[in-house]
């Protein structure tokens, strides 16, 4: 069993893209999620200081990122953050590493000026971190591919 106190949470280092791709690919049954991380990294919305890894025993075992996004509000466009799903190796999920990584990332995001973080993810998992269904708050999903319950 992994002891969360032995896990280091830090910003992604230059040159770790391939390692992170592998971690994300192994964390999901949907390989497209790892490709999505690569696409974010290549986009103008990439925020290198908001791409985090969980490192255990010298190896990257989890990843979380936030990207720049825009909320089209009635008055103006508002800068917000968006997060894709976080990924951790299945073998360490029960130890709480993924939850700790998310809390680490949200703490860093709270230090920024963007007023909101949006994500696509499990409606059963993310409420424990303060997330609420966006539709119930009057927001619409930015894509028809994102199920309303997951936004």
VOGU-3710 file (C-alpha; in Angstrom, 3 decimals, decimal comma):
1> xxxxxxxxxx> 0,000/0,000/0,000  1,291/3,466/-0,896  1,584/5,935/1,979  0,335/9,321/0,749  2,863/11,030/3,031  5,587/9,536/0,803  4,132/11,048/-2,364  5,536/14,289/-3,760  3,128/16,603/-5,585  4,860/19,016/-7,929
11> xxxxxxxxxx> 4,612/20,855/-11,221  5,425/18,861/-14,310  9,073/19,201/-15,350  10,168/19,916/-18,939  10,826/16,666/-20,756  8,214/14,626/-18,861  5,535/14,709/-21,583  6,119/11,112/-22,709  6,120/9,794/-19,138  2,891/11,683/-18,387
21> xxxxxxxxxx> 1,314/10,385/-21,592  2,081/6,861/-20,407  0,671/7,471/-16,923  -2,550/8,941/-18,291  -2,903/6,199/-20,914  -2,547/3,506/-18,231  -4,968/5,290/-15,903  -7,974/5,208/-18,214  -9,726/2,663/-20,358  -10,023/5,451/-22,943
31> xxxxxxxxxx> -6,602/6,072/-24,606  -8,005/9,278/-26,090  -7,547/10,975/-22,685  -3,739/10,779/-22,989  -3,974/12,231/-26,502  -6,130/15,034/-25,108  -3,393/15,934/-22,608  -0,897/16,073/-25,484  -3,268/18,295/-27,477  -3,650/20,652/-24,510
41> xxxxxxxxxx> 0,147/20,798/-24,153  0,415/21,909/-27,802  -2,343/24,532/-27,502  -2,196/28,188/-26,527  -4,366/27,304/-23,524  -1,579/25,241/-21,928  -0,507/26,504/-18,510  2,751/24,716/-17,634  2,603/25,908/-14,026  -0,797/24,195/-13,633
51> xxxxxxxxxx> 0,232/20,747/-14,862  0,940/18,612/-11,810  2,296/15,157/-11,161  2,251/12,820/-8,202  5,645/11,189/-7,758  6,206/8,120/-5,617  9,506/6,380/-5,086  11,045/8,407/-7,917  8,341/7,555/-10,473  5,467/9,649/-11,809
61> xxxxxxxxxx> 2,261/7,840/-10,793  -0,411/10,489/-11,377  -1,208/13,619/-13,382  -3,619/16,558/-13,232  -3,771/19,660/-15,373  -5,716/22,868/-15,681  -5,921/24,843/-18,902  -6,998/28,336/-19,796  -10,587/28,622/-20,961  -13,221/31,290/-21,565
71> xxxxxxxxxx> -16,707/31,588/-20,165  -19,053/33,449/-22,516  -21,110/35,437/-20,016  -23,796/37,973/-20,983  -21,566/40,945/-20,087  -18,176/39,742/-21,368  -15,818/36,828/-21,848  -14,437/35,693/-18,492  -11,131/33,881/-18,035  -11,703/30,581/-16,214
81> xxxxxxxxxx> -9,783/27,357/-15,749  -10,751/23,982/-17,110  -9,528/20,580/-16,024  -9,566/17,289/-17,817  -9,824/14,163/-15,735  -6,968/13,479/-13,368  -5,208/10,164/-13,713  -3,425/7,899/-11,244  -2,263/4,330/-11,542  -5,046/2,019/-10,447
91> xxxxxxxxxx> -2,720/0,297/-7,980  -2,482/3,447/-5,828  -5,978/4,920/-6,126  -7,216/3,344/-2,898  -4,407/5,100/-1,004  -5,924/8,519/-1,775  -3,133/9,724/-4,055  -5,561/10,954/-6,727  -7,611/12,896/-4,185  -4,485/14,439/-2,706
101> xxxxxxxxxx> -3,268/15,407/-6,198  -6,596/17,101/-6,949  -6,498/19,010/-3,652  -2,922/20,091/-4,434  -3,965/21,336/-7,885  -7,067/23,135/-6,625  -4,983/24,854/-3,962  -2,640/26,182/-6,664  -5,595/27,201/-8,859  -7,121/29,125/-5,937
111> xxxxxxxxxx> -4,029/31,368/-5,878  -4,816/32,595/-9,401  -7,251/35,266/-10,570  -9,665/33,041/-12,502  -12,943/32,855/-10,556  -14,040/29,356/-11,640  -12,776/25,915/-12,523  -14,852/23,765/-14,869  -14,258/20,093/-15,502  -15,621/17,015/-17,171
121> xxxxxxxxxx> -15,685/14,138/-14,763  -17,615/11,711/-12,627  -20,597/13,291/-10,859  -20,046/10,768/-8,048  -16,342/11,535/-7,512  -15,780/15,282/-7,890  -18,389/16,745/-5,482  -16,076/15,819/-2,576  -13,762/18,588/-3,849  -16,517/21,221/-3,987
131> xxxxxxxxxx> -17,603/20,728/-7,599  -21,292/21,021/-8,413  -23,162/20,186/-11,618  -22,675/23,242/-13,822  -26,167/22,974/-15,313  -27,685/23,449/-11,860  -25,721/26,707/-11,621  -27,016/27,974/-14,974  -23,996/27,008/-17,100  -24,156/25,017/-20,329
141> xxxxxxxxxx> -21,608/22,466/-21,436  -19,220/23,865/-24,053  -19,517/20,674/-26,110  -22,276/18,271/-27,046  -19,750/15,489/-26,386  -19,722/16,275/-22,655  -22,735/14,710/-20,938  -24,573/17,283/-18,825  -24,209/15,165/-15,683  -20,397/15,120/-16,151
151> x> -19,992/18,893/-16,623
//
